[in-house]
Amino acid sequence: MKPILYIPAIQKNLNIKLSKTQIAKLPKKLFLAYSIQYKNLAFKIKQQLEKNKIKVQKFQQVLGCTKIKTKLPILLISTGRFHAQNLMLQSPTIHILENNKIIKIPKKETKEVKAKRKTALIKFLKANKIGILVSTKPGQENLKQAIQLKNNLKKQGKQPYIFISNNIDITQFENFNIDSWINTACPGLAFDNSDIININELPK
């Protein structure tokens, strides 16, 4: 097998300077999170915050599946809502940086995300026929875990089936008689469909 080379994508030449008005929107203590593309910018933002007496108690790179242990408000340096949606399930307050402005994600949006994840869990608990999604993409492939999960579900009287694909197309789900789907690949997939539950969301 040929070795896999991972090259981090870093956004260059980002020189954002937050105004005091924007910084004032933030709590005095926070968790500063960032996706890898914005690592350099996150360091700059951290310096700006600390100069304005904002205490960054935790500073960490996050992925779409990152599990964090904090009750702190979070400021996320990233793009779009992909990473934010995962963090909404873990922290009561999320701020994001958009176009040099600090935006606080409305509680309504957070509640909607949590409601969709609860719906997915309820569908799984009631389901008989369950599809287990496995990606062949490097870094996302979890076939061994999927097989173990399939065996466990059989013991519970369920009818599990493993679906393997390089590109998982949720528009094809209607072609299969499946009650609930378990995702073992990129967790962001579950935010697009309430029929999907991520494997790490399953009850222990």
C-alpha positions in Angstrom: 0.0 0.0 0.0 1.3 3.4 -1.0 1.8 5.9 1.9 -0.7 8.6 2.2 0.6 12.2 2.3 -1.6 14.8 4.1 -0.9 18.4 3.2 -2.7 20.9 5.4 -4.5 23.7 3.6 -3.7 27.0 5.3 -5.3 30.2 4.4 -2.5 32.8 3.8 -2.4 36.5 3.9 -5.3 36.8 6.4 -4.9 40.0 8.3 -8.1 40.7 10.2 -8.1 43.2 13.0 -11.1 43.2 15.2 -12.5 46.5 16.3 -13.1 47.2 20.0 -16.8 47.2 19.2 -16.6 43.7 17.9 -14.4 42.5 20.8 -16.8 43.9 23.3 -19.5 41.5 22.1 -17.5 38.6 23.5 -17.5 37.3 27.1 -14.4 37.9 29.2 -13.5 34.2 29.2 -13.8 31.9 26.3 -12.7 28.9 24.3 -11.0 29.9 21.0 -11.5 27.1 18.4 -10.3 27.0 14.8 -10.3 24.8 11.8 -6.8 24.0 10.5 -7.1 26.4 7.5 -7.3 29.3 9.9 -4.6 28.3 12.4 -2.5 31.4 11.6 -5.5 33.7 11.8 -6.6 32.1 15.1 -3.2 33.0 16.7 -3.6 36.6 15.5 -7.1 36.8 16.9 -5.9 35.3 20.2 -3.3 38.0 20.6 -5.9 40.7 19.8 -8.3 39.3 22.4 -5.7 39.1 25.1 -4.6 42.6 24.5 -8.2 43.6 25.1 -8.4 41.7 28.4 -10.3 38.7 27.0 -9.0 35.6 28.6 -8.6 32.7 26.2 -8.8 29.8 28.6 -8.6 27.1 25.9 -7.2 27.3 22.4 -7.7 24.3 20.1 -8.0 23.1 16.6 -11.4 21.3 15.9 -12.7 19.0 13.3 -16.3 18.3 12.4 -16.3 15.4 14.9 -14.2 16.9 17.7 -15.5 16.2 21.2 -14.7 19.0 23.6 -15.1 19.2 27.4 -16.0 22.8 28.3 -18.8 24.9 29.6 -17.1 28.0 28.2 -18.6 30.1 25.4 -16.8 29.4 22.1 -15.4 31.7 19.5 -14.9 29.6 16.3 -12.5 30.8 13.6 -13.6 28.8 10.5 -15.9 29.0 7.4 -19.6 28.3 7.2 -21.5 26.2 9.7 -19.9 22.8 9.3 -17.7 22.9 12.5 -20.2 25.2 14.3 -23.0 22.7 14.1 -20.9 20.1 15.9 -20.0 22.6 18.6 -23.6 23.7 19.0 -24.3 20.3 20.5 -21.6 20.8 23.1 -21.6 24.4 24.2 -24.5 26.7 25.1 -23.0 29.8 23.4 -21.2 29.9 20.0 -19.7 32.9 18.4 -18.2 32.9 14.9 -16.1 35.3 12.9 -17.7 36.5 9.7 -16.3 39.3 7.5 -14.4 40.9 10.4 -17.5 40.8 12.6 -18.3 38.7 15.7 -21.7 36.9 15.2 -23.4 35.1 18.0 -25.3 32.1 16.7 -29.0 32.5 17.7 -30.4 30.1 20.3 -33.1 29.2 17.8 -30.6 27.8 15.4 -28.9 25.8 18.1 -32.3 24.4 19.2 -33.1 23.4 15.6 -29.8 21.5 15.3 -30.3 19.7 18.6 -33.9 18.8 17.6 -32.8 17.2 14.3 -30.2 15.1 16.2 -32.9 14.1 18.7 -35.2 13.1 15.8 -32.4 11.0 14.3 -31.9 9.2 17.6 -35.6 8.4 18.0 -35.7 7.0 14.5 -32.8 4.8 15.2 -34.3 3.5 18.5 -37.5 2.6 16.7 -35.8 1.2 13.6 -35.7 -2.4 12.5 -33.8 -2.2 9.2 -30.6 -0.2 9.7 -28.1 0.9 7.1 -24.5 1.4 8.2 -22.6 3.8 6.0 -18.9 3.2 5.4 -16.7 5.5 3.3 -13.6 4.3 1.5 -12.0 7.7 1.7 -8.6 7.7 3.6 -9.1 9.0 7.1 -12.9 8.3 7.0 -12.9 4.5 6.5 -14.2 2.6 9.5 -15.1 -0.8 8.1 -13.9 -2.7 11.2 -16.0 -0.6 13.5 -19.0 -1.0 11.1 -18.7 -4.8 11.2 -18.5 -4.8 15.0 -21.6 -2.5 15.1 -23.5 -4.8 12.7 -22.8 -7.8 14.9 -24.0 -5.9 18.0 -27.2 -4.8 16.3 -27.9 -8.3 15.2 -27.7 -9.4 18.9 -30.4 -6.7 19.6 -32.7 -8.3 17.0 -32.1 -5.6 14.4 -31.6 -6.1 10.7 -28.3 -4.2 9.9 -26.8 -3.8 6.4 -23.4 -2.3 5.5 -23.3 0.2 2.6 -19.8 1.0 1.3 -19.1 3.9 -1.1 -16.4 6.4 -1.8 -19.0 9.2 -2.2 -22.0 8.7 0.0 -25.1 10.2 -1.8 -28.0 10.7 0.5 -30.3 11.3 -2.4 -30.1 7.5 -3.1 -31.5 6.6 0.3 -35.0 6.4 -1.0 -34.0 3.4 -3.2 -33.5 1.2 -0.1 -36.0 -0.1 2.4 -34.0 1.2 5.4 -35.6 2.8 8.6 -32.5 4.5 9.9 -28.9 5.1 8.8 -25.8 5.1 11.0 -22.9 7.1 9.7 -19.3 5.9 10.4 -17.7 8.5 8.0 -17.5 12.3 8.1 -20.0 13.4 10.9 -21.1 16.4 8.9 -23.2 14.1 6.7 -25.7 13.6 9.6 -26.5 17.4 9.6 -27.9 17.1 6.1 -30.5 14.4 6.9 -32.5 13.5 10.0 -32.6 9.8 9.0 -28.8 9.7 9.7 -27.3 9.3 13.2 -23.5 9.4 13.7 -22.0 6.4 15.3 -20.7 8.5 18.2 -24.3 9.6 19.0 -25.5 6.1 19.6 -26.6 5.3 23.2 -23.9 3.4 25.1 
